[in-house]
Amino acid sequence: MKNKFWFLTKVSLKRKVGSKWFVVVNVLLAIAIIALVNINSIITYFGGDFNQETEVLVKDTTNRAYDVFQANIMADNNTDTEEETGKITVQSIVDDEETIKENLQNDQVLVILNEDDNQYLSAQIISNEKIDTLTYQMLVQSLNQTKTALALEDHQIDPAVLSDISRPITVERLVLNADNNADENTNLIMSTVFPTIILPFFMLTIFLVQMVGGEICEEKTTKSMEIIISNVSPQVHLGSKILASNLFVLLQGFLLVLYVVIGLAIGGIFAGGSSLPGEIANVLTELGATGLMDKLVYLIPLALILLILSFIAYSLVAGILASMTTNMEDFQQIQTPIMLLSLAGYYLAIMAGMFEGSPLLRILSYVPFLSCLVSPSLLMMGQIGIIDVIIAIVVLIIFIAFLVKYGLKIYKVGILNYSNEKVWKRFAKAVKTKDV
């Protein structure tokens, strides 16, 4: 019987991994993921420039505002250079306005400073094309600061006094019960990085359910199930499907991680060394600042255990329910509640920061199907501890044991049931049927 089990597992796994569909999809996934990781380099290579320099030409009709305006731009860009400010260079120009407009290039911006009797200073910002938002906001901020400086000069007010008055109040924040409160930076990471990480696992769960249930449904539809069950027991048949599908999903998950690593390595090479791309390095720096990097030592193993056990639970339920189907329409009905459970877990995980300290969310972190996504999320934010995750693992193991003991009875009844009754009615009858 063991030989038959491993034979069925091998055939099922080979059927998935050896298909042209698997190769084509993974080639496309590899290209897409590597491209996304290195999107900045790709755009730059095809003519885009994230560091394109903008030249600001300043026509100062006030004869006193240029130096202040230039100093403000340098201060906003944290540079000590007199003329260059990173992506922006500032240059005073004395040509007449019409001549400047006629010769204005696409990478140039003309700023005209004029006296204003009511507002001390007015300005025009002229360009051939639309200015990016950050550059425009910086120019407006520098103009406002220049206007304030000129107003202080006209009224002979000491800028230092006004600076002290306008300076924001210094507030020292102290949280006495800090262990039970998620840090703001942690919440920021949870709302950005974590959804990106768990999305592939959510998609793999959906893929697993469709694969296990769809394969069983296909065998029943083609009547090949009768031949298979005449040679092996229902337990061996279901076990081989579950093992093959889970091995395939874990292999696919490993390949996704591998594609990301390759993408980061390629990005580091194009960056001129082995370092990570700037955006990824910044994210890792923020993670280190929140203390999450220290938690990864125990978070990753616990999350993987939960994930693998959840994969087994999902595939068991999908296989048991699929045994009641006689066509693909029935299969679509039975997979809907499983998909909704998985979707609920995904949204609860990414929205966990909005319900900080919620007892209901803590209870849901123990619930099978939800725990694989919710528990790691709450553990990262410090809302639950390692003991809570271990409890979730134990509950999930008990649930799997329950499915194996009682679900197999339903599987035995349903696997050769071809009645025309509605799928959920067949399922209810199978539950009531005594084991034979």
C-alpha positions as CSV (number, residue, x, y, z in Angstrom):
1,M,0.0,0.0,0.0
2,K,2.9,2.3,0.8
3,N,4.3,1.7,-2.7
4,K,0.9,2.7,-4.2
5,F,0.8,5.8,-2.1
6,W,4.2,7.0,-3.2
7,F,3.4,6.0,-6.8
8,L,0.3,8.1,-6.8
9,T,2.1,11.0,-5.1
10,K,4.9,10.9,-7.7
11,V,2.5,10.7,-10.6
12,S,0.5,13.7,-9.3
13,L,3.5,15.8,-8.6
14,K,5.2,15.0,-11.9
15,R,2.0,15.9,-13.7
16,K,2.1,19.4,-12.1
17,V,5.8,20.1,-12.2
18,G,6.5,18.5,-15.6
19,S,3.8,20.4,-17.5
20,K,4.7,23.1,-20.0
21,W,2.2,25.4,-18.1
22,F,4.4,25.2,-15.0
23,V,7.5,26.1,-16.9
24,V,5.9,29.0,-18.9
25,V,4.2,30.5,-15.8
26,N,7.4,30.4,-13.8
27,V,9.5,32.0,-16.5
28,L,6.9,34.8,-16.7
29,L,6.8,35.1,-12.9
30,A,10.6,35.3,-12.7
31,I,10.7,38.0,-15.4
32,A,7.9,40.0,-13.7
33,I,9.4,39.8,-10.2
34,I,12.9,40.6,-11.2
35,A,11.6,43.5,-13.3
36,L,9.5,44.8,-10.4
37,V,12.4,44.7,-8.0
38,N,14.6,46.6,-10.5
39,I,11.9,48.9,-11.9
40,N,13.9,52.0,-11.3
41,S,17.0,50.7,-13.2
42,I,14.8,49.5,-16.1
43,I,13.0,52.9,-16.5
44,T,16.4,54.6,-16.3
45,Y,17.9,52.3,-18.9
46,F,15.0,53.0,-21.4
47,G,15.4,56.8,-21.1
48,G,13.8,57.6,-17.8
49,D,15.9,59.5,-15.2
50,F,15.0,59.6,-11.6
51,N,17.9,62.0,-10.9
52,Q,17.3,64.4,-13.8
53,E,18.7,67.8,-12.8
54,T,16.4,70.8,-13.0
55,E,17.9,74.2,-13.7
56,V,16.1,77.1,-12.0
57,L,16.6,80.4,-13.8
58,V,15.8,83.4,-11.5
59,K,14.8,86.8,-12.8
60,D,14.9,89.1,-9.8
61,T,13.2,92.4,-10.5
62,T,13.4,93.3,-6.8
63,N,17.2,93.4,-6.8
64,R,17.2,92.0,-3.2
65,A,15.3,88.7,-3.2
66,Y,17.6,86.4,-5.2
67,D,20.3,85.7,-2.5
68,V,17.6,84.9,0.1
69,F,15.7,82.7,-2.4
70,Q,18.8,80.8,-3.3
71,A,19.8,80.3,0.3
72,N,16.4,78.9,1.1
73,I,16.6,76.4,-1.7
74,M,20.0,75.3,-0.5
75,A,18.7,74.9,3.1
76,D,15.7,72.9,1.9
77,N,18.0,70.5,0.1
78,N,20.5,70.3,2.9
79,T,23.5,71.3,0.8
80,D,26.3,73.7,1.4
81,T,27.1,74.2,-2.3
82,E,26.5,77.8,-3.4
83,E,25.0,77.0,-6.8
84,E,24.2,73.3,-6.9
85,T,21.4,71.7,-4.8
86,G,21.4,68.1,-5.8
87,K,18.7,67.7,-8.4
88,I,18.3,71.5,-8.7
89,T,20.7,74.2,-9.8
90,V,19.9,77.9,-9.3
91,Q,21.2,80.6,-11.6
92,S,20.4,84.4,-11.7
93,I,19.7,85.7,-15.1
94,V,19.4,89.4,-16.3
95,D,18.0,88.9,-19.8
96,D,14.6,90.3,-20.6
97,E,11.6,88.1,-19.8
98,E,10.6,87.4,-23.4
99,T,14.1,86.3,-24.5
100,I,14.3,83.9,-21.5
101,K,10.9,82.4,-22.4
102,E,11.9,81.9,-26.0
103,N,15.1,80.1,-25.1
104,L,13.7,78.1,-22.1
105,Q,14.6,74.4,-22.3
106,N,12.5,71.5,-21.1
107,D,14.8,70.9,-18.0
108,Q,14.7,74.6,-17.0
109,V,12.2,76.5,-14.8
110,L,12.0,80.2,-14.9
111,V,11.1,82.0,-11.6
112,I,10.3,85.7,-11.8
113,L,10.5,87.6,-8.5
114,N,8.5,90.9,-8.3
115,E,7.8,93.5,-5.6
116,D,4.3,93.5,-4.2
117,D,3.0,96.4,-2.1
118,N,0.5,94.2,-0.2
119,Q,2.3,90.8,0.1
120,Y,5.9,92.0,-0.1
121,L,6.8,89.6,-2.8
122,S,5.0,87.9,-5.8
123,A,6.4,85.3,-8.2
124,Q,5.8,83.5,-11.4
125,I,6.9,80.0,-12.1
126,I,7.2,79.3,-15.8
127,S,8.2,76.0,-17.6
128,N,7.7,74.3,-20.9
129,E,6.4,71.2,-19.3
130,K,4.8,70.2,-16.0
131,I,7.1,70.3,-13.0
132,D,7.2,67.3,-10.8
133,T,5.2,67.8,-7.5
134,L,8.2,67.6,-5.1
135,T,10.2,70.2,-7.1
136,Y,7.2,72.6,-7.3
137,Q,6.5,72.3,-3.6
138,M,10.1,73.0,-2.8
139,L,10.0,76.2,-5.0
140,V,6.8,77.4,-3.4
141,Q,8.2,76.7,0.1
142,S,11.4,78.6,-0.7
143,L,9.4,81.5,-2.1
144,N,7.3,81.7,1.1
145,Q,10.4,81.7,3.2
146,T,11.9,84.5,1.0
147,K,8.7,86.5,1.4
148,T,8.9,86.2,5.2
149,A,12.5,87.3,5.2
150,L,11.8,90.4,3.1
151,A,8.8,91.3,5.4
152,L,11.0,91.0,8.5
153,E,13.6,93.2,6.8
154,D,11.0,95.9,5.9
155,H,9.7,96.0,9.5
156,Q,13.1,95.7,11.1
157,I,12.1,92.6,13.1
158,D,14.9,90.3,14.3
159,P,14.5,87.0,12.4
160,A,15.8,85.1,15.5
161,V,12.9,86.4,17.6
162,L,10.3,85.4,14.9
163,S,12.0,82.0,14.6
164,D,11.7,81.4,18.3
165,I,8.0,82.4,18.3
166,S,7.2,80.2,15.2
167,R,9.2,77.2,16.3
168,P,7.0,74.2,17.1
169,I,6.7,73.2,20.7
170,T,9.0,70.4,21.9
171,V,6.9,67.5,23.1
172,E,8.4,64.6,24.9
173,R,6.3,61.5,24.5
174,L,6.5,58.8,27.2
175,V,4.5,55.5,27.1
176,L,4.6,53.8,30.4
177,N,3.1,50.5,29.2
178,A,5.2,50.4,26.1
179,D,5.3,46.6,25.9
180,N,1.6,46.5,25.1
181,N,1.6,49.3,22.5
182,A,2.7,48.9,18.9
183,D,5.2,51.5,17.8
184,E,4.1,53.9,15.1
185,N,6.9,52.8,12.8
186,T,5.9,49.2,13.3
187,N,2.3,50.1,12.2
188,L,3.8,51.9,9.2
189,I,5.7,48.8,8.2
190,M,2.7,46.6,8.9
191,S,0.6,48.7,6.5
192,T,3.2,48.6,3.7
193,V,5.7,45.8,3.9
194,F,3.6,43.0,5.5
195,P,0.8,43.0,3.0
196,T,3.4,42.7,0.2
197,I,4.9,39.7,2.0
198,I,1.7,37.8,2.8
199,L,0.1,38.3,-0.6
200,P,2.0,35.5,-2.3
201,F,1.1,33.1,0.5
202,F,-2.6,34.1,0.2
203,M,-2.5,33.4,-3.5
204,L,-0.7,30.1,-2.9
205,T,-3.5,29.1,-0.5
206,I,-6.2,29.8,-3.2
207,F,-4.1,27.9,-5.8
208,L,-3.8,24.9,-3.4
209,V,-7.5,24.7,-2.8
210,Q,-8.3,24.9,-6.6
211,M,-5.6,22.3,-7.4
212,V,-6.6,19.7,-4.8
213,G,-10.4,20.1,-5.4
214,G,-10.1,20.5,-9.1
215,E,-8.0,17.3,-9.6
216,I,-10.4,15.2,-7.5
217,C,-13.4,16.7,-9.3
218,E,-11.8,16.0,-12.7
219,E,-11.2,12.4,-11.8
220,K,-14.9,12.0,-10.7
221,T,-16.1,13.7,-13.9
222,T,-14.1,11.5,-16.2
223,K,-15.1,8.4,-14.1
224,S,-11.4,7.5,-13.7
225,M,-12.0,7.6,-10.0
226,E,-13.7,4.2,-10.1
227,I,-10.6,2.6,-11.5
228,I,-8.3,4.3,-9.0
229,I,-10.4,3.5,-5.9
230,S,-10.6,-0.2,-7.0
231,N,-6.8,-0.4,-6.6
232,V,-6.2,1.9,-3.6
233,S,-8.1,2.9,-0.5
234,P,-9.7,6.3,-0.3
235,Q,-7.2,7.2,2.5
236,V,-4.3,6.5,0.2
237,H,-5.9,8.4,-2.7
238,L,-6.6,11.5,-0.6
239,G,-3.3,11.4,1.2
240,S,-1.3,11.3,-2.1
241,K,-3.3,14.2,-3.5
242,I,-2.6,16.3,-0.4
243,L,1.1,15.5,-0.2
244,A,1.7,16.1,-3.9
245,S,-0.2,19.4,-3.9
246,N,1.5,20.7,-0.8
247,L,4.9,19.8,-2.1
248,F,4.1,21.6,-5.3
249,V,2.9,24.7,-3.5
250,L,5.9,24.8,-1.2
251,L,8.2,24.4,-4.3
252,Q,6.3,27.3,-5.9
253,G,6.7,29.4,-2.8
254,F,10.5,28.7,-2.7
255,L,10.8,29.7,-6.4
256,L,9.0,33.0,-5.7
257,V,11.5,33.8,-2.9
258,L,14.4,32.7,-5.2
259,Y,13.2,35.1,-7.9
260,V,13.2,38.0,-5.4
261,V,16.7,37.1,-4.3
262,I,17.9,37.0,-7.9
263,G,16.2,40.4,-8.6
264,L,17.9,41.9,-5.6
265,A,21.3,40.5,-6.6
266,I,20.9,41.9,-10.2
267,G,19.9,45.2,-8.7
268,G,23.0,45.2,-6.5
269,I,25.2,44.4,-9.5
270,F,23.7,47.3,-11.6
271,A,24.2,49.5,-8.5
272,G,27.9,48.9,-8.8
273,G,28.4,46.5,-6.0
274,S,26.9,43.8,-3.9
275,S,24.8,46.3,-1.9
276,L,21.0,46.2,-2.0
277,P,19.0,48.7,-4.1
278,G,18.4,52.0,-2.2
279,E,14.7,51.5,-1.7
280,I,15.1,47.9,-0.3
281,A,18.0,49.1,2.0
282,N,15.8,51.9,3.3
283,V,13.0,49.4,4.2
284,L,15.5,47.2,6.0
285,T,16.8,50.2,7.9
286,E,13.3,51.1,9.0
287,L,12.7,47.5,10.0
288,G,15.8,47.5,12.1
289,A,14.7,50.8,13.8
290,T,11.4,49.2,14.8
291,G,13.1,46.2,16.3
292,L,11.3,43.8,14.0
293,M,14.6,42.3,12.7
294,D,15.2,40.8,16.1
295,K,11.7,39.3,16.1
296,L,12.3,37.6,12.8
297,V,14.5,35.0,14.5
298,Y,11.5,33.3,16.1
299,L,8.8,34.8,13.9
300,I,9.8,33.2,10.6
301,P,10.0,29.6,12.0
302,L,6.6,29.9,13.8
303,A,5.0,31.5,10.7
304,L,6.3,28.7,8.5
305,I,5.0,26.0,10.8
306,L,1.6,27.8,10.8
307,L,1.6,28.1,7.1
308,I,2.5,24.5,6.3
309,L,-0.1,23.2,8.8
310,S,-2.7,25.6,7.3
311,F,-1.9,24.3,3.8
312,I,-2.6,20.8,5.0
313,A,-5.9,21.9,6.6
314,Y,-7.0,23.8,3.5
315,S,-6.1,20.9,1.2
316,L,-7.9,18.4,3.5
317,V,-11.1,20.4,3.5
318,A,-10.9,21.0,-0.2
319,G,-10.4,17.3,-0.9
320,I,-13.2,16.2,1.4
321,L,-15.7,18.7,-0.1
322,A,-14.6,18.0,-3.7
323,S,-15.4,14.3,-3.1
324,M,-19.1,15.4,-3.1
325,T,-18.9,17.0,-6.5
326,T,-20.0,15.5,-9.8
327,N,-19.1,18.4,-12.1
328,M,-17.2,21.7,-12.1
329,E,-20.3,23.7,-11.2
330,D,-20.5,21.8,-7.9
331,F,-16.8,22.4,-7.3
332,Q,-17.3,26.2,-7.8
333,Q,-19.9,26.1,-5.0
334,I,-17.9,24.2,-2.5
335,Q,-14.7,26.3,-2.9
336,T,-16.5,29.6,-2.3
337,P,-16.7,29.4,1.5
338,I,-13.0,28.3,1.7
339,M,-12.0,31.3,-0.4
340,L,-14.0,33.6,1.8
341,L,-12.2,32.2,4.9
342,S,-8.8,32.8,3.3
343,L,-9.8,36.3,2.2
344,A,-11.0,37.1,5.7
345,G,-7.7,36.0,7.1
346,Y,-5.8,38.2,4.6
347,Y,-7.8,41.3,5.4
348,L,-7.7,40.8,9.1
349,A,-3.9,40.5,8.9
350,I,-3.3,43.7,7.0
351,M,-5.9,45.6,9.1
352,A,-4.7,44.3,12.5
353,G,-3.1,47.7,13.3
354,M,-6.5,49.4,13.2
355,F,-7.9,47.1,15.9
356,E,-5.1,47.3,18.4
357,G,-5.8,45.4,21.6
358,S,-9.0,43.9,20.3
359,P,-9.9,40.7,22.3
360,L,-11.9,39.4,19.2
361,L,-8.9,39.7,17.0
362,R,-6.8,37.8,19.5
363,I,-9.4,35.0,19.6
364,L,-9.5,34.9,15.8
365,S,-5.7,34.4,15.8
366,Y,-6.3,30.9,17.3
367,V,-8.9,30.0,14.6
368,P,-7.8,27.5,12.0
369,F,-7.5,28.9,8.4
370,L,-7.2,32.4,9.9
371,S,-4.3,31.9,12.3
372,C,-1.6,31.4,9.6
373,L,-2.0,35.1,8.6
374,V,-3.4,36.8,11.7
375,S,-1.1,35.3,14.3
376,P,2.2,36.4,12.7
377,S,0.7,39.9,12.1
378,L,-0.2,40.3,15.7
379,L,3.1,38.9,16.9
380,M,5.0,41.4,14.8
381,M,3.1,44.3,16.4
382,G,3.5,42.9,19.9
383,Q,-0.2,42.3,20.5
384,I,0.3,38.6,21.2
385,G,3.2,36.6,22.4
386,I,5.0,33.4,21.4
387,I,2.8,31.4,23.7
388,D,-0.3,32.6,21.8
389,V,1.2,31.5,18.5
390,I,2.1,28.1,20.0
391,I,-1.6,27.8,21.1
392,A,-2.7,28.6,17.6
393,I,-0.4,25.8,16.3
394,V,-1.7,23.3,18.8
395,V,-5.3,24.2,17.9
396,L,-4.5,23.8,14.2
397,I,-2.9,20.3,14.8
398,I,-6.0,19.2,16.7
399,F,-8.2,20.5,13.9
400,I,-6.2,18.6,11.3
401,A,-6.5,15.4,13.5
402,F,-10.3,16.0,13.6
403,L,-10.4,16.3,9.8
404,V,-8.4,13.2,9.3
405,K,-10.6,11.2,11.7
406,Y,-14.1,12.3,10.6
407,G,-13.4,13.9,7.2
408,L,-12.1,10.6,5.8
409,K,-15.5,9.0,6.6
410,I,-17.2,11.6,4.5
411,Y,-14.6,11.2,1.7
412,K,-15.2,7.4,1.6
413,V,-18.9,8.0,1.2
414,G,-18.7,10.8,-1.3
415,I,-15.9,9.7,-3.6
416,L,-18.1,7.3,-5.5
417,N,-21.4,9.2,-5.0
418,Y,-22.7,10.3,-8.4
419,S,-26.3,11.2,-7.3
420,N,-28.1,14.2,-8.9
421,E,-28.9,15.8,-5.5
422,K,-27.5,19.2,-4.7
423,V,-23.9,19.1,-3.5
424,W,-24.6,20.5,0.0
425,K,-27.5,18.0,0.4
426,R,-25.1,15.1,-0.5
427,F,-22.6,16.5,2.0
428,A,-25.2,16.6,4.8
429,K,-26.2,13.0,4.1
430,A,-22.6,11.9,4.1
431,V,-22.0,13.5,7.5
432,K,-25.0,11.5,8.9
433,T,-23.8,8.2,7.4
434,K,-22.1,5.8,9.7
435,D,-18.6,4.6,8.9
436,V,-18.6,1.2,7.1
